[in-house]
Amino acid sequence: MKHLFFFTASCILLFSSACKPKGCTDALAINFDADAKKDDGSCLYDPSASLNITLNPLFDQTPLVLSNTYTLNDSVQMKIELFRLYFSASVNDQQTAVLFDPSINAQKSATINVNPENADDLVLELGLNNTLNATDPATVDQNSPLSSYENMWWGWANKYIYFKIEGKYDVNNSGSFAQNFVYHVGANDLSRVIAPSQIITLSEDQTTNASLNIEFKTIFDGLDLPNEDETHTLNNFVLAEKIADLLQASSTLTID
């Protein structure tokens, strides 16, 4: 009787195992099978290529050094102390956001993975597109660039700050640097598309390197300090829009 019980139990287990539906259990695969309980090694993936972008901030064609003194004209000197910038990439329904910060080594460059077959549809923007700007930071991992831990989220507006430029300036060569400039720009339609200097060619399983060059002298030459030294976007939307345009005009994306 005991032998019969073990034989019956073994048959049940064998039958149960054999009946488990097999298929691709990786949700990232293009043939993911939500009903599959056991992976059968059949997963297929879109071809992937990498675009690695390195931030290259400049002032008058030389590398920008935060907190260094730069001369704008005969009467104004300035120090840029903070720069943070969201950069977004979209291909069809795929949306990617990265956060650049030249003061943090880990945020001086970022890699965007793209299906090389869709490279012609790649749209790159300074700031966040409207879809990414609608992200709720509570729904993303704390290590995500869209996390509220990055201090780029306006809780009162339920939207993101696309970029921050902060620092001090000195008028009439007083040597005091007692005045501040604060530019916090972010709102739907204030992102700016940036076109690469040449066609981006992406190959499967290969990395293409590019540099995002931003000439800050161009930005500040277009501003009137001390009359245009602050915007948090909604309190001075005209200035926010002007700085977004200046950022676009000062930026080039070159393929290395």
HELIX and SHEET records of a PDB file:
HELIX    1   1 LYS A    2  CYS A   19  1                                  18    
HELIX    2   2 ASN A  105  GLN A  107  5                                   3    
HELIX    3   3 PRO A  116  ASP A  121  5                                   6    
HELIX    4   4 ASN A  130  ASN A  133  1                                   4    
HELIX    5   5 PRO A  137  THR A  139  5                                   3    
HELIX    6   6 SER A  148  GLU A  150  5                                   3    
HELIX    7   7 PHE A  216  ASP A  221  1                                   6    
HELIX    8   8 PHE A  237  SER A  250  1                                  14    
SHEET    1   A 2 LYS A  22  GLY A  23  0                                        
SHEET    2   A 2 LYS A  38  ASP A  39  1                                        
SHEET    1   B 3 THR A  62  PRO A  63  0                                        
SHEET    2   B 3 ALA A  49  PHE A  59 -1                                        
SHEET    3   B 3 SER A 109  VAL A 114 -1                                        
SHEET    1   C 4 THR A  62  PRO A  63  0                                        
SHEET    2   C 4 ALA A  49  PHE A  59 -1                                        
SHEET    3   C 4 THR A 207  GLU A 215  1                                        
SHEET    4   C 4 SER A 251  ILE A 255 -1                                        
SHEET    1   D 3 TYR A  70  THR A  71  0                                        
SHEET    2   D 3 VAL A  76  VAL A  91 -1                                        
SHEET    3   D 3 GLN A  94  PHE A 100 -1                                        
SHEET    1   E 4 TYR A  70  THR A  71  0                                        
SHEET    2   E 4 VAL A  76  VAL A  91 -1                                        
SHEET    3   E 4 VAL A 123  LEU A 126 -1                                        
SHEET    4   E 4 ARG A 192  VAL A 193 -1                                        
SHEET    1   F 5 TYR A  70  THR A  71  0                                        
SHEET    2   F 5 VAL A  76  VAL A  91 -1                                        
SHEET    3   F 5 PHE A 163  VAL A 171 -1                                        
SHEET    4   F 5 GLN A 179  VAL A 185 -1                                        
SHEET    5   F 5 GLU A 230  THR A 231  1                                        
SHEET    1   G 2 TRP A 153  TRP A 154  0                                        
SHEET    2   G 2 LYS A 159  TYR A 160 -1                                        
END                                                                             
